């Protein structure tokens, strides 16, 4: 649909509508798998929390024997729950 411009005074909405309808298909973003991929960065604190959450009972016991307070508290908590 083609519209002719007969007046120099157009409202901003009319200008936006006219501009939006005249965009070519080449200006549309294309989506490819490589551009849709998100990068995930895990902080050091997050990495440490993940390691603590996934360690085995043997590893926790070993750390508790070597003086790790968090491991000692976890062992005490497990013993109280048992």
C-alpha positions as YAML, in Angstrom:
chain: A
units: angstrom
residues:
- id: 1
  name: UNK
  ca: [0.00, 0.00, 0.00]
- id: 2
  name: UNK
  ca: [1.49, 3.36, -1.05]
- id: 3
  name: UNK
  ca: [0.60, 6.61, 0.71]
- id: 4
  name: UNK
  ca: [1.46, 9.98, -0.70]
- id: 5
  name: UNK
  ca: [2.56, 12.80, 1.57]
- id: 6
  name: UNK
  ca: [0.45, 15.89, 1.03]
- id: 7
  name: UNK
  ca: [1.17, 17.78, 4.21]
- id: 8
  name: UNK
  ca: [4.42, 18.66, 5.93]
- id: 9
  name: UNK
  ca: [2.86, 18.53, 9.39]
- id: 10
  name: UNK
  ca: [2.51, 14.93, 10.51]
- id: 11
  name: UNK
  ca: [2.10, 13.65, 14.02]
- id: 12
  name: UNK
  ca: [4.90, 11.55, 15.54]
- id: 13
  name: UNK
  ca: [2.58, 8.51, 15.50]
- id: 14
  name: UNK
  ca: [1.98, 8.88, 11.79]
- id: 15
  name: UNK
  ca: [5.70, 9.19, 11.17]
- id: 16
  name: UNK
  ca: [6.42, 6.06, 13.21]
- id: 17
  name: UNK
  ca: [3.66, 4.14, 11.43]
- id: 18
  name: UNK
  ca: [4.92, 5.17, 8.03]
- id: 19
  name: UNK
  ca: [8.50, 4.32, 8.95]
- id: 20
  name: UNK
  ca: [7.53, 0.94, 10.40]
- id: 21
  name: UNK
  ca: [5.53, -0.03, 7.31]
- id: 22
  name: UNK
  ca: [8.39, 0.89, 4.96]
- id: 23
  name: UNK
  ca: [11.06, -1.33, 6.57]
- id: 24
  name: UNK
  ca: [12.58, -3.82, 4.20]
- id: 25
  name: UNK
  ca: [12.81, -7.51, 5.02]
- id: 26
  name: UNK
  ca: [16.60, -7.20, 5.16]
- id: 27
  name: UNK
  ca: [16.39, -5.12, 8.34]
- id: 28
  name: UNK
  ca: [14.68, -7.90, 10.29]
- id: 29
  name: UNK
  ca: [17.04, -9.79, 12.59]
- id: 30
  name: UNK
  ca: [17.67, -13.35, 11.61]
- id: 31
  name: UNK
  ca: [17.85, -15.99, 14.28]
- id: 32
  name: UNK
  ca: [20.38, -18.75, 14.02]
- id: 33
  name: UNK
  ca: [21.36, -21.24, 16.68]
- id: 34
  name: UNK
  ca: [24.73, -19.57, 17.15]
- id: 35
  name: UNK
  ca: [23.24, -16.13, 17.86]
- id: 36
  name: UNK
  ca: [20.63, -17.49, 20.28]
- id: 37
  name: UNK
  ca: [23.16, -19.20, 22.52]
- id: 38
  name: UNK
  ca: [23.58, -17.67, 25.96]
- id: 39
  name: UNK
  ca: [26.89, -17.58, 27.75]
- id: 40
  name: UNK
  ca: [26.84, -18.66, 31.37]
- id: 41
  name: UNK
  ca: [29.54, -17.54, 33.76]
- id: 42
  name: UNK
  ca: [29.63, -19.05, 37.24]
- id: 43
  name: UNK
  ca: [31.32, -16.99, 39.95]
- id: 44
  name: UNK
  ca: [33.96, -18.46, 42.23]
- id: 45
  name: UNK
  ca: [31.51, -18.38, 45.14]
- id: 46
  name: UNK
  ca: [28.92, -20.21, 43.04]
- id: 47
  name: UNK
  ca: [31.47, -22.78, 41.98]
- id: 48
  name: UNK
  ca: [32.50, -23.36, 45.61]
- id: 49
  name: UNK
  ca: [28.86, -23.72, 46.68]
- id: 50
  name: UNK
  ca: [28.29, -26.27, 43.92]
- id: 51
  name: UNK
  ca: [31.31, -28.28, 45.02]
- id: 52
  name: UNK
  ca: [30.14, -28.24, 48.65]
- id: 53
  name: UNK
  ca: [26.64, -29.33, 47.65]
- id: 54
  name: UNK
  ca: [27.81, -32.22, 45.50]
- id: 55
  name: UNK
  ca: [30.65, -33.64, 47.60]
- id: 56
  name: UNK
  ca: [30.39, -37.16, 49.00]
- id: 57
  name: UNK
  ca: [30.02, -38.15, 52.66]
- id: 58
  name: UNK
  ca: [33.59, -39.46, 52.62]
- id: 59
  name: UNK
  ca: [34.90, -36.13, 51.34]
- id: 60
  name: UNK
  ca: [32.92, -34.26, 54.00]
- id: 61
  name: UNK
  ca: [34.31, -36.52, 56.73]
- id: 62
  name: UNK
  ca: [37.85, -36.04, 55.44]
- id: 63
  name: UNK
  ca: [37.44, -32.25, 55.43]
- id: 64
  name: UNK
  ca: [35.93, -32.33, 58.94]
- id: 65
  name: UNK
  ca: [38.94, -34.29, 60.25]
- id: 66
  name: UNK
  ca: [41.28, -31.71, 58.72]
- id: 67
  name: UNK
  ca: [39.52, -28.86, 60.56]
- id: 68
  name: UNK
  ca: [36.90, -27.59, 58.07]
- id: 69
  name: UNK
  ca: [34.24, -25.97, 60.31]
- id: 70
  name: UNK
  ca: [31.52, -26.17, 57.65]
- id: 71
  name: UNK
  ca: [32.12, -29.89, 57.20]
- id: 72
  name: UNK
  ca: [32.12, -30.40, 61.00]
- id: 73
  name: UNK
  ca: [28.77, -28.62, 61.30]
- id: 74
  name: UNK
  ca: [27.32, -30.69, 58.45]
- id: 75
  name: UNK
  ca: [28.46, -33.95, 60.08]
- id: 76
  name: UNK
  ca: [26.97, -32.86, 63.41]
- id: 77
  name: UNK
  ca: [23.69, -31.98, 61.68]
- id: 78
  name: UNK
  ca: [23.59, -35.38, 59.93]
- id: 79
  name: UNK
  ca: [24.34, -37.18, 63.20]
- id: 80
  name: UNK
  ca: [21.52, -35.32, 65.00]
- id: 81
  name: UNK
  ca: [19.06, -36.17, 62.21]
- id: 82
  name: UNK
  ca: [19.96, -39.90, 62.27]
...
